[in-house]
Amino acid sequence: MFMYIALVDLLPQLIKTTGAFHFALNNVGILIGFAIMLLIAIFEESIKL
């Protein structure tokens, strides 16, 4: 649910973005964020702080 709210808040800024480089950079950032959250979810039991 948190990611849905964050993406809905970010979507208007992404739509206003011009240029292929900025579009690709935004998408790479979102994908990296999802990947980090997935890794945290997979390894949450073995992470010791």
mmCIF entry with sequence, helices, sheets and N, C-alpha, C, O atoms, coordinates in Angstrom:
data_MODEL
# 
_entry.id   MODEL 
# 
_entity.id                         1 
_entity.type                       polymer 
_entity.pdbx_number_of_molecules   1 
# 
_entity_poly.entity_id                      1 
_entity_poly.type                           'polypeptide(L)' 
_entity_poly.nstd_linkage                   no 
_entity_poly.nstd_monomer                   no 
_entity_poly.pdbx_seq_one_letter_code       MFMYIALVDLLPQLIKTTGAFHFALNNVGILIGFAIMLLIAIFEESIKL 
_entity_poly.pdbx_seq_one_letter_code_can   MFMYIALVDLLPQLIKTTGAFHFALNNVGILIGFAIMLLIAIFEESIKL 
_entity_poly.pdbx_strand_id                 A 
# 
loop_
_entity_poly_seq.entity_id 
_entity_poly_seq.num 
_entity_poly_seq.mon_id 
_entity_poly_seq.hetero 
1 1  MET n 
1 2  PHE n 
1 3  MET n 
1 4  TYR n 
1 5  ILE n 
1 6  ALA n 
1 7  LEU n 
1 8  VAL n 
1 9  ASP n 
1 10 LEU n 
1 11 LEU n 
1 12 PRO n 
1 13 GLN n 
1 14 LEU n 
1 15 ILE n 
1 16 LYS n 
1 17 THR n 
1 18 THR n 
1 19 GLY n 
1 20 ALA n 
1 21 PHE n 
1 22 HIS n 
1 23 PHE n 
1 24 ALA n 
1 25 LEU n 
1 26 ASN n 
1 27 ASN n 
1 28 VAL n 
1 29 GLY n 
1 30 ILE n 
1 31 LEU n 
1 32 ILE n 
1 33 GLY n 
1 34 PHE n 
1 35 ALA n 
1 36 ILE n 
1 37 MET n 
1 38 LEU n 
1 39 LEU n 
1 40 ILE n 
1 41 ALA n 
1 42 ILE n 
1 43 PHE n 
1 44 GLU n 
1 45 GLU n 
1 46 SER n 
1 47 ILE n 
1 48 LYS n 
1 49 LEU n 
# 
_struct_asym.id          A 
_struct_asym.entity_id   1 
# 
loop_
_struct_conf.conf_type_id 
_struct_conf.id 
_struct_conf.pdbx_PDB_helix_id 
_struct_conf.beg_label_comp_id 
_struct_conf.beg_label_asym_id 
_struct_conf.beg_label_seq_id 
_struct_conf.pdbx_beg_PDB_ins_code 
_struct_conf.end_label_comp_id 
_struct_conf.end_label_asym_id 
_struct_conf.end_label_seq_id 
_struct_conf.pdbx_end_PDB_ins_code 
_struct_conf.beg_auth_comp_id 
_struct_conf.beg_auth_asym_id 
_struct_conf.beg_auth_seq_id 
_struct_conf.end_auth_comp_id 
_struct_conf.end_auth_asym_id 
_struct_conf.end_auth_seq_id 
_struct_conf.pdbx_PDB_helix_class 
_struct_conf.details 
_struct_conf.pdbx_PDB_helix_length 
HELX_P HELX_P1 AA1 PHE A 2  ? LYS A 16 ? PHE A 2  LYS A 16 1 ? 15 
HELX_P HELX_P2 AA2 ALA A 20 ? ILE A 42 ? ALA A 20 ILE A 42 1 ? 23 
# 
_struct_conf_type.id          HELX_P 
_struct_conf_type.criteria    ? 
_struct_conf_type.reference   ? 
# 
loop_
_atom_site.group_PDB 
_atom_site.id 
_atom_site.type_symbol 
_atom_site.label_atom_id 
_atom_site.label_alt_id 
_atom_site.label_comp_id 
_atom_site.label_asym_id 
_atom_site.label_entity_id 
_atom_site.label_seq_id 
_atom_site.pdbx_PDB_ins_code 
_atom_site.Cartn_x 
_atom_site.Cartn_y 
_atom_site.Cartn_z 
_atom_site.occupancy 
_atom_site.B_iso_or_equiv 
_atom_site.pdbx_formal_charge 
_atom_site.auth_seq_id 
_atom_site.auth_comp_id 
_atom_site.auth_asym_id 
_atom_site.auth_atom_id 
_atom_site.pdbx_PDB_model_num 
ATOM 1   N N  . MET A 1 1  ? 0.812  -1.191  0.000   1.00 0.00 ? 1  MET A N  1 
ATOM 2   C CA . MET A 1 1  ? 0.000  0.000   0.000   1.00 0.00 ? 1  MET A CA 1 
ATOM 3   C C  . MET A 1 1  ? 0.862  1.264   0.000   1.00 0.00 ? 1  MET A C  1 
ATOM 4   O O  . MET A 1 1  ? 0.529  2.256   -0.648  1.00 0.00 ? 1  MET A O  1 
ATOM 5   N N  . PHE A 1 2  ? 1.977  1.211   0.739   1.00 0.00 ? 2  PHE A N  1 
ATOM 6   C CA . PHE A 1 2  ? 2.858  2.376   0.798   1.00 0.00 ? 2  PHE A CA 1 
ATOM 7   C C  . PHE A 1 2  ? 3.401  2.720   -0.583  1.00 0.00 ? 2  PHE A C  1 
ATOM 8   O O  . PHE A 1 2  ? 3.444  3.893   -0.955  1.00 0.00 ? 2  PHE A O  1 
ATOM 9   N N  . MET A 1 3  ? 3.816  1.709   -1.349  1.00 0.00 ? 3  MET A N  1 
ATOM 10  C CA . MET A 1 3  ? 4.373  1.973   -2.683  1.00 0.00 ? 3  MET A CA 1 
ATOM 11  C C  . MET A 1 3  ? 3.311  2.556   -3.608  1.00 0.00 ? 3  MET A C  1 
ATOM 12  O O  . MET A 1 3  ? 3.617  3.412   -4.437  1.00 0.00 ? 3  MET A O  1 
ATOM 13  N N  . TYR A 1 4  ? 2.070  2.102   -3.474  1.00 0.00 ? 4  TYR A N  1 
ATOM 14  C CA . TYR A 1 4  ? 0.990  2.644   -4.288  1.00 0.00 ? 4  TYR A CA 1 
ATOM 15  C C  . TYR A 1 4  ? 0.812  4.137   -4.024  1.00 0.00 ? 4  TYR A C  1 
ATOM 16  O O  . TYR A 1 4  ? 0.702  4.930   -4.958  1.00 0.00 ? 4  TYR A O  1 
ATOM 17  N N  . ILE A 1 5  ? 0.786  4.511   -2.756  1.00 0.00 ? 5  ILE A N  1 
ATOM 18  C CA . ILE A 1 5  ? 0.619  5.919   -2.394  1.00 0.00 ? 5  ILE A CA 1 
ATOM 19  C C  . ILE A 1 5  ? 1.808  6.738   -2.895  1.00 0.00 ? 5  ILE A C  1 
ATOM 20  O O  . ILE A 1 5  ? 1.629  7.844   -3.406  1.00 0.00 ? 5  ILE A O  1 
ATOM 21  N N  . ALA A 1 6  ? 3.013  6.202   -2.752  1.00 0.00 ? 6  ALA A N  1 
ATOM 22  C CA . ALA A 1 6  ? 4.203  6.917   -3.210  1.00 0.00 ? 6  ALA A CA 1 
ATOM 23  C C  . ALA A 1 6  ? 4.190  7.095   -4.723  1.00 0.00 ? 6  ALA A C  1 
ATOM 24  O O  . ALA A 1 6  ? 4.530  8.170   -5.217  1.00 0.00 ? 6  ALA A O  1 
ATOM 25  N N  . LEU A 1 7  ? 3.803  6.062   -5.468  1.00 0.00 ? 7  LEU A N  1 
ATOM 26  C CA . LEU A 1 7  ? 3.777  6.173   -6.930  1.00 0.00 ? 7  LEU A CA 1 
ATOM 27  C C  . LEU A 1 7  ? 2.684  7.125   -7.401  1.00 0.00 ? 7  LEU A C  1 
ATOM 28  O O  . LEU A 1 7  ? 2.886  7.869   -8.361  1.00 0.00 ? 7  LEU A O  1 
ATOM 29  N N  . VAL A 1 8  ? 1.522  7.113   -6.735  1.00 0.00 ? 8  VAL A N  1 
ATOM 30  C CA . VAL A 1 8  ? 0.453  8.036   -7.112  1.00 0.00 ? 8  VAL A CA 1 
ATOM 31  C C  . VAL A 1 8  ? 0.887  9.475   -6.872  1.00 0.00 ? 8  VAL A C  1 
ATOM 32  O O  . VAL A 1 8  ? 0.540  10.367  -7.646  1.00 0.00 ? 8  VAL A O  1 
ATOM 33  N N  . ASP A 1 9  ? 1.639  9.704   -5.810  1.00 0.00 ? 9  ASP A N  1 
ATOM 34  C CA . ASP A 1 9  ? 2.139  11.044  -5.523  1.00 0.00 ? 9  ASP A CA 1 
ATOM 35  C C  . ASP A 1 9  ? 3.209  11.459  -6.529  1.00 0.00 ? 9  ASP A C  1 
ATOM 36  O O  . ASP A 1 9  ? 3.312  12.639  -6.865  1.00 0.00 ? 9  ASP A O  1 
ATOM 37  N N  . LEU A 1 10 ? 3.993  10.525  -7.005  1.00 0.00 ? 10 LEU A N  1 
ATOM 38  C CA . LEU A 1 10 ? 5.103  10.814  -7.912  1.00 0.00 ? 10 LEU A CA 1 
ATOM 39  C C  . LEU A 1 10 ? 4.664  10.885  -9.375  1.00 0.00 ? 10 LEU A C  1 
ATOM 40  O O  . LEU A 1 10 ? 5.337  11.519  -10.187 1.00 0.00 ? 10 LEU A O  1 
ATOM 41  N N  . LEU A 1 11 ? 3.564  10.256  -9.714  1.00 0.00 ? 11 LEU A N  1 
ATOM 42  C CA . LEU A 1 11 ? 3.134  10.149  -11.106 1.00 0.00 ? 11 LEU A CA 1 
ATOM 43  C C  . LEU A 1 11 ? 2.987  11.491  -11.826 1.00 0.00 ? 11 LEU A C  1 
ATOM 44  O O  . LEU A 1 11 ? 3.457  11.595  -12.959 1.00 0.00 ? 11 LEU A O  1 
ATOM 45  N N  . PRO A 1 12 ? 2.367  12.524  -11.247 1.00 0.00 ? 12 PRO A N  1 
ATOM 46  C CA . PRO A 1 12 ? 2.272  13.801  -11.973 1.00 0.00 ? 12 PRO A CA 1 
ATOM 47  C C  . PRO A 1 12 ? 3.633  14.395  -12.348 1.00 0.00 ? 12 PRO A C  1 
ATOM 48  O O  . PRO A 1 12 ? 3.770  15.001  -13.411 1.00 0.00 ? 12 PRO A O  1 
ATOM 49  N N  . GLN A 1 13 ? 4.631  14.227  -11.491 1.00 0.00 ? 13 GLN A N  1 
ATOM 50  C CA . GLN A 1 13 ? 5.966  14.730  -11.813 1.00 0.00 ? 13 GLN A CA 1 
ATOM 51  C C  . GLN A 1 13 ? 6.595  13.915  -12.934 1.00 0.00 ? 13 GLN A C  1 
ATOM 52  O O  . GLN A 1 13 ? 7.307  14.465  -13.774 1.00 0.00 ? 13 GLN A O  1 
ATOM 53  N N  . LEU A 1 14 ? 6.340  12.610  -12.955 1.00 0.00 ? 14 LEU A N  1 
ATOM 54  C CA . LEU A 1 14 ? 6.899  11.770  -14.012 1.00 0.00 ? 14 LEU A CA 1 
ATOM 55  C C  . LEU A 1 14 ? 6.280  12.088  -15.366 1.00 0.00 ? 14 LEU A C  1 
ATOM 56  O O  . LEU A 1 14 ? 6.952  12.007  -16.394 1.00 0.00 ? 14 LEU A O  1 
ATOM 57  N N  . ILE A 1 15 ? 5.005  12.447  -15.367 1.00 0.00 ? 15 ILE A N  1 
ATOM 58  C CA . ILE A 1 15 ? 4.331  12.771  -16.625 1.00 0.00 ? 15 ILE A CA 1 
ATOM 59  C C  . ILE A 1 15 ? 4.890  14.064  -17.219 1.00 0.00 ? 15 ILE A C  1 
ATOM 60  O O  . ILE A 1 15 ? 4.987  14.191  -18.440 1.00 0.00 ? 15 ILE A O  1 
ATOM 61  N N  . LYS A 1 16 ? 5.259  15.026  -16.364 1.00 0.00 ? 16 LYS A N  1 
ATOM 62  C CA . LYS A 1 16 ? 5.788  16.306  -16.840 1.00 0.00 ? 16 LYS A CA 1 
ATOM 63  C C  . LYS A 1 16 ? 7.225  16.203  -17.343 1.00 0.00 ? 16 LYS A C  1 
ATOM 64  O O  . LYS A 1 16 ? 7.725  17.132  -17.977 1.00 0.00 ? 16 LYS A O  1 
ATOM 65  N N  . THR A 1 17 ? 7.893  15.085  -17.067 1.00 0.00 ? 17 THR A N  1 
ATOM 66  C CA . THR A 1 17 ? 9.292  14.925  -17.449 1.00 0.00 ? 17 THR A CA 1 
ATOM 67  C C  . THR A 1 17 ? 9.420  14.880  -18.966 1.00 0.00 ? 17 THR A C  1 
ATOM 68  O O  . THR A 1 17 ? 8.660  14.189  -19.644 1.00 0.00 ? 17 THR A O  1 
ATOM 69  N N  . THR A 1 18 ? 10.391 15.625  -19.489 1.00 0.00 ? 18 THR A N  1 
ATOM 70  C CA . THR A 1 18 ? 10.633 15.629  -20.926 1.00 0.00 ? 18 THR A CA 1 
ATOM 71  C C  . THR A 1 18 ? 12.001 15.019  -21.203 1.00 0.00 ? 18 THR A C  1 
ATOM 72  O O  . THR A 1 18 ? 12.935 15.178  -20.416 1.00 0.00 ? 18 THR A O  1 
ATOM 73  N N  . GLY A 1 19 ? 12.105 14.345  -22.289 1.00 0.00 ? 19 GLY A N  1 
ATOM 74  C CA . GLY A 1 19 ? 13.373 13.767  -22.702 1.00 0.00 ? 19 GLY A CA 1 
ATOM 75  C C  . GLY A 1 19 ? 13.481 12.296  -22.336 1.00 0.00 ? 19 GLY A C  1 
ATOM 76  O O  . GLY A 1 19 ? 13.003 11.855  -21.291 1.00 0.00 ? 19 GLY A O  1 
ATOM 77  N N  . ALA A 1 20 ? 14.118 11.556  -23.221 1.00 0.00 ? 20 ALA A N  1 
ATOM 78  C CA . ALA A 1 20 ? 14.260 10.118  -23.030 1.00 0.00 ? 20 ALA A CA 1 
ATOM 79  C C  . ALA A 1 20 ? 15.196 9.796   -21.870 1.00 0.00 ? 20 ALA A C  1 
ATOM 80  O O  . ALA A 1 20 ? 14.989 8.811   -21.161 1.00 0.00 ? 20 ALA A O  1 
ATOM 81  N N  . PHE A 1 21 ? 16.222 10.617  -21.673 1.00 0.00 ? 21 PHE A N  1 
ATOM 82  C CA . PHE A 1 21 ? 17.172 10.353  -20.595 1.00 0.00 ? 21 PHE A CA 1 
ATOM 83  C C  . PHE A 1 21 ? 16.490 10.448  -19.236 1.00 0.00 ? 21 PHE A C  1 
ATOM 84  O O  . PHE A 1 21 ? 16.676 9.573   -18.390 1.00 0.00 ? 21 PHE A O  1 
ATOM 85  N N  . HIS A 1 22 ? 15.706 11.494  -19.017 1.00 0.00 ? 22 HIS A N  1 
ATOM 86  C CA . HIS A 1 22 ? 15.013 11.657  -17.739 1.00 0.00 ? 22 HIS A CA 1 
ATOM 87  C C  . HIS A 1 22 ? 13.976 10.561  -17.534 1.00 0.00 ? 22 HIS A C  1 
ATOM 88  O O  . HIS A 1 22 ? 13.799 10.065  -16.421 1.00 0.00 ? 22 HIS A O  1 
ATOM 89  N N  . PHE A 1 23 ? 13.288 10.183  -18.618 1.00 0.00 ? 23 PHE A N  1 
ATOM 90  C CA . PHE A 1 23 ? 12.315 9.099   -18.531 1.00 0.00 ? 23 PHE A CA 1 
ATOM 91  C C  . PHE A 1 23 ? 12.990 7.801   -18.106 1.00 0.00 ? 23 PHE A C  1 
ATOM 92  O O  . PHE A 1 23 ? 12.493 7.100   -17.224 1.00 0.00 ? 23 PHE A O  1 
ATOM 93  N N  . ALA A 1 24 ? 14.113 7.481   -18.725 1.00 0.00 ? 24 ALA A N  1 
ATOM 94  C CA . ALA A 1 24 ? 14.846 6.260   -18.388 1.00 0.00 ? 24 ALA A CA 1 
ATOM 95  C C  . ALA A 1 24 ? 15.398 6.330   -16.973 1.00 0.00 ? 24 ALA A C  1 
ATOM 96  O O  . ALA A 1 24 ? 15.349 5.342   -16.241 1.00 0.00 ? 24 ALA A O  1 
ATOM 97  N N  . LEU A 1 25 ? 15.917 7.473   -16.581 1.00 0.00 ? 25 LEU A N  1 
ATOM 98  C CA . LEU A 1 25 ? 16.470 7.635   -15.239 1.00 0.00 ? 25 LEU A CA 1 
ATOM 99  C C  . LEU A 1 25 ? 15.393 7.464   -14.168 1.00 0.00 ? 25 LEU A C  1 
ATOM 100 O O  . LEU A 1 25 ? 15.636 6.830   -13.141 1.00 0.00 ? 25 LEU A O  1 
ATOM 101 N N  . ASN A 1 26 ? 14.215 8.022   -14.402 1.00 0.00 ? 26 ASN A N  1 
ATOM 102 C CA . ASN A 1 26 ? 13.110 7.849   -13.458 1.00 0.00 ? 26 ASN A CA 1 
ATOM 103 C C  . ASN A 1 26 ? 12.706 6.388   -13.333 1.00 0.00 ? 26 ASN A C  1 
ATOM 104 O O  . ASN A 1 26 ? 12.490 5.892   -12.227 1.00 0.00 ? 26 ASN A O  1 
ATOM 105 N N  . ASN A 1 27 ? 12.604 5.702   -14.456 1.00 0.00 ? 27 ASN A N  1 
ATOM 106 C CA . ASN A 1 27 ? 12.206 4.292   -14.427 1.00 0.00 ? 27 ASN A CA 1 
ATOM 107 C C  . ASN A 1 27 ? 13.265 3.424   -13.762 1.00 0.00 ? 27 ASN A C  1 
ATOM 108 O O  . ASN A 1 27 ? 12.928 2.498   -13.024 1.00 0.00 ? 27 ASN A O  1 
ATOM 109 N N  . VAL A 1 28 ? 14.530 3.706   -14.010 1.00 0.00 ? 28 VAL A N  1 
ATOM 110 C CA . VAL A 1 28 ? 15.601 2.951   -13.359 1.00 0.00 ? 28 VAL A CA 1 
ATOM 111 C C  . VAL A 1 28 ? 15.553 3.169   -11.843 1.00 0.00 ? 28 VAL A C  1 
ATOM 112 O O  . VAL A 1 28 ? 15.741 2.227   -11.074 1.00 0.00 ? 28 VAL A O  1 
ATOM 113 N N  . GLY A 1 29 ? 15.306 4.384   -11.423 1.00 0.00 ? 29 GLY A N  1 
ATOM 114 C CA . GLY A 1 29 ? 15.202 4.667   -9.999  1.00 0.00 ? 29 GLY A CA 1 
ATOM 115 C C  . GLY A 1 29 ? 14.058 3.920   -9.338  1.00 0.00 ? 29 GLY A C  1 
ATOM 116 O O  . GLY A 1 29 ? 14.215 3.385   -8.240  1.00 0.00 ? 29 GLY A O  1 
ATOM 117 N N  . ILE A 1 30 ? 12.910 3.878   -9.997  1.00 0.00 ? 30 ILE A N  1 
ATOM 118 C CA . ILE A 1 30 ? 11.768 3.151   -9.452  1.00 0.00 ? 30 ILE A CA 1 
ATOM 119 C C  . ILE A 1 30 ? 12.066 1.657   -9.381  1.00 0.00 ? 30 ILE A C  1 
ATOM 120 O O  . ILE A 1 30 ? 11.743 1.008   -8.387  1.00 0.00 ? 30 ILE A O  1 
ATOM 121 N N  . LEU A 1 31 ? 12.677 1.110   -10.424 1.00 0.00 ? 31 LEU A N  1 
ATOM 122 C CA . LEU A 1 31 ? 13.008 -0.316  -10.435 1.00 0.00 ? 31 LEU A CA 1 
ATOM 123 C C  . LEU A 1 31 ? 14.044 -0.665  -9.368  1.00 0.00 ? 31 LEU A C  1 
ATOM 124 O O  . LEU A 1 31 ? 13.949 -1.716  -8.734  1.00 0.00 ? 31 LEU A O  1 
ATOM 125 N N  . ILE A 1 32 ? 15.016 0.196   -9.168  1.00 0.00 ? 32 ILE A N  1 
ATOM 126 C CA . ILE A 1 32 ? 16.012 -0.046  -8.108  1.00 0.00 ? 32 ILE A CA 1 
ATOM 127 C C  . ILE A 1 32 ? 15.332 -0.017  -6.736  1.00 0.00 ? 32 ILE A C  1 
ATOM 128 O O  . ILE A 1 32 ? 15.648 -0.832  -5.868  1.00 0.00 ? 32 ILE A O  1 
ATOM 129 N N  . GLY A 1 33 ? 14.415 0.906   -6.545  1.00 0.00 ? 33 GLY A N  1 
ATOM 130 C CA . GLY A 1 33 ? 13.675 0.967   -5.284  1.00 0.00 ? 33 GLY A CA 1 
ATOM 131 C C  . GLY A 1 33 ? 12.873 -0.295  -5.030  1.00 0.00 ? 33 GLY A C  1 
ATOM 132 O O  . GLY A 1 33 ? 12.868 -0.815  -3.914  1.00 0.00 ? 33 GLY A O  1 
ATOM 133 N N  . PHE A 1 34 ? 12.191 -0.796  -6.061  1.00 0.00 ? 34 PHE A N  1 
ATOM 134 C CA . PHE A 1 34 ? 11.452 -2.049  -5.915  1.00 0.00 ? 34 PHE A CA 1 
ATOM 135 C C  . PHE A 1 34 ? 12.399 -3.207  -5.616  1.00 0.00 ? 34 PHE A C  1 
ATOM 136 O O  . PHE A 1 34 ? 12.096 -4.060  -4.782  1.00 0.00 ? 34 PHE A O  1 
ATOM 137 N N  . ALA A 1 35 ? 13.538 -3.239  -6.290  1.00 0.00 ? 35 ALA A N  1 
ATOM 138 C CA . ALA A 1 35 ? 14.503 -4.326  -6.075  1.00 0.00 ? 35 ALA A CA 1 
ATOM 139 C C  . ALA A 1 35 ? 15.043 -4.304  -4.644  1.00 0.00 ? 35 ALA A C  1 
ATOM 140 O O  . ALA A 1 35 ? 15.186 -5.357  -4.023  1.00 0.00 ? 35 ALA A O  1 
ATOM 141 N N  . ILE A 1 36 ? 15.338 -3.133  -4.125  1.00 0.00 ? 36 ILE A N  1 
ATOM 142 C CA . ILE A 1 36 ? 15.834 -3.025  -2.748  1.00 0.00 ? 36 ILE A CA 1 
ATOM 143 C C  . ILE A 1 36 ? 14.771 -3.504  -1.762  1.00 0.00 ? 36 ILE A C  1 
ATOM 144 O O  . ILE A 1 36 ? 15.076 -4.241  -0.825  1.00 0.00 ? 36 ILE A O  1 
ATOM 145 N N  . MET A 1 37 ? 13.528 -3.086  -1.973  1.00 0.00 ? 37 MET A N  1 
ATOM 146 C CA . MET A 1 37 ? 12.462 -3.525  -1.072  1.00 0.00 ? 37 MET A CA 1 
ATOM 147 C C  . MET A 1 37 ? 12.236 -5.030  -1.170  1.00 0.00 ? 37 MET A C  1 
ATOM 148 O O  . MET A 1 37 ? 11.949 -5.673  -0.160  1.00 0.00 ? 37 MET A O  1 
ATOM 149 N N  . LEU A 1 38 ? 12.357 -5.600  -2.360  1.00 0.00 ? 38 LEU A N  1 
ATOM 150 C CA . LEU A 1 38 ? 12.218 -7.043  -2.529  1.00 0.00 ? 38 LEU A CA 1 
ATOM 151 C C  . LEU A 1 38 ? 13.338 -7.785  -1.813  1.00 0.00 ? 38 LEU A C  1 
ATOM 152 O O  . LEU A 1 38 ? 13.091 -8.794  -1.152  1.00 0.00 ? 38 LEU A O  1 
ATOM 153 N N  . LEU A 1 39 ? 14.563 -7.297  -1.940  1.00 0.00 ? 39 LEU A N  1 
ATOM 154 C CA . LEU A 1 39 ? 15.687 -7.924  -1.243  1.00 0.00 ? 39 LEU A CA 1 
ATOM 155 C C  . LEU A 1 39 ? 15.533 -7.845  0.271   1.00 0.00 ? 39 LEU A C  1 
ATOM 156 O O  . LEU A 1 39 ? 15.852 -8.803  0.976   1.00 0.00 ? 39 LEU A O  1 
ATOM 157 N N  . ILE A 1 40 ? 15.053 -6.727  0.770   1.00 0.00 ? 40 ILE A N  1 
ATOM 158 C CA . ILE A 1 40 ? 14.819 -6.600  2.207   1.00 0.00 ? 40 ILE A CA 1 
ATOM 159 C C  . ILE A 1 40 ? 13.740 -7.596  2.648   1.00 0.00 ? 40 ILE A C  1 
ATOM 160 O O  . ILE A 1 40 ? 13.869 -8.223  3.700   1.00 0.00 ? 40 ILE A O  1 
ATOM 161 N N  . ALA A 1 41 ? 12.687 -7.743  1.854   1.00 0.00 ? 41 ALA A N  1 
ATOM 162 C CA . ALA A 1 41 ? 11.618 -8.674  2.206   1.00 0.00 ? 41 ALA A CA 1 
ATOM 163 C C  . ALA A 1 41 ? 12.107 -10.119 2.186   1.00 0.00 ? 41 ALA A C  1 
ATOM 164 O O  . ALA A 1 41 ? 11.705 -10.919 3.031   1.00 0.00 ? 41 ALA A O  1 
ATOM 165 N N  . ILE A 1 42 ? 12.966 -10.461 1.234   1.00 0.00 ? 42 ILE A N  1 
ATOM 166 C CA . ILE A 1 42 ? 13.464 -11.835 1.127   1.00 0.00 ? 42 ILE A CA 1 
ATOM 167 C C  . ILE A 1 42 ? 14.412 -12.168 2.263   1.00 0.00 ? 42 ILE A C  1 
ATOM 168 O O  . ILE A 1 42 ? 14.342 -13.256 2.835   1.00 0.00 ? 42 ILE A O  1 
ATOM 169 N N  . PHE A 1 43 ? 15.296 -11.242 2.593   1.00 0.00 ? 43 PHE A N  1 
ATOM 170 C CA . PHE A 1 43 ? 16.340 -11.509 3.578   1.00 0.00 ? 43 PHE A CA 1 
ATOM 171 C C  . PHE A 1 43 ? 16.071 -10.876 4.943   1.00 0.00 ? 43 PHE A C  1 
ATOM 172 O O  . PHE A 1 43 ? 17.006 -10.684 5.721   1.00 0.00 ? 43 PHE A O  1 
ATOM 173 N N  . GLU A 1 44 ? 14.824 -10.549 5.247   1.00 0.00 ? 44 GLU A N  1 
ATOM 174 C CA . GLU A 1 44 ? 14.528 -9.839  6.487   1.00 0.00 ? 44 GLU A CA 1 
ATOM 175 C C  . GLU A 1 44 ? 14.890 -10.627 7.740   1.00 0.00 ? 44 GLU A C  1 
ATOM 176 O O  . GLU A 1 44 ? 15.251 -10.033 8.755   1.00 0.00 ? 44 GLU A O  1 
ATOM 177 N N  . GLU A 1 45 ? 14.800 -11.938 7.688   1.00 0.00 ? 45 GLU A N  1 
ATOM 178 C CA . GLU A 1 45 ? 15.117 -12.736 8.872   1.00 0.00 ? 45 GLU A CA 1 
ATOM 179 C C  . GLU A 1 45 ? 16.616 -12.856 9.120   1.00 0.00 ? 45 GLU A C  1 
ATOM 180 O O  . GLU A 1 45 ? 17.049 -13.033 10.259  1.00 0.00 ? 45 GLU A O  1 
ATOM 181 N N  . SER A 1 46 ? 17.398 -12.761 8.067   1.00 0.00 ? 46 SER A N  1 
ATOM 182 C CA . SER A 1 46 ? 18.854 -12.918 8.244   1.00 0.00 ? 46 SER A CA 1 
ATOM 183 C C  . SER A 1 46 ? 19.575 -11.589 8.422   1.00 0.00 ? 46 SER A C  1 
ATOM 184 O O  . SER A 1 46 ? 20.787 -11.578 8.640   1.00 0.00 ? 46 SER A O  1 
ATOM 185 N N  . ILE A 1 47 ? 18.868 -10.477 8.336   1.00 0.00 ? 47 ILE A N  1 
ATOM 186 C CA . ILE A 1 47 ? 19.499 -9.156  8.520   1.00 0.00 ? 47 ILE A CA 1 
ATOM 187 C C  . ILE A 1 47 ? 19.610 -8.868  10.009  1.00 0.00 ? 47 ILE A C  1 
ATOM 188 O O  . ILE A 1 47 ? 18.609 -8.857  10.725  1.00 0.00 ? 47 ILE A O  1 
ATOM 189 N N  . LYS A 1 48 ? 20.809 -8.640  10.458  1.00 0.00 ? 48 LYS A N  1 
ATOM 190 C CA . LYS A 1 48 ? 21.082 -8.310  11.865  1.00 0.00 ? 48 LYS A CA 1 
ATOM 191 C C  . LYS A 1 48 ? 21.683 -6.913  11.929  1.00 0.00 ? 48 LYS A C  1 
ATOM 192 O O  . LYS A 1 48 ? 22.701 -6.640  11.293  1.00 0.00 ? 48 LYS A O  1 
ATOM 193 N N  . LEU A 1 49 ? 21.063 -6.046  12.685  1.00 0.00 ? 49 LEU A N  1 
ATOM 194 C CA . LEU A 1 49 ? 21.600 -4.682  12.832  1.00 0.00 ? 49 LEU A CA 1 
ATOM 195 C C  . LEU A 1 49 ? 22.200 -4.493  14.190  1.00 0.00 ? 49 LEU A C  1 
ATOM 196 O O  . LEU A 1 49 ? 22.702 -3.411  14.498  1.00 0.00 ? 49 LEU A O  1 
# 
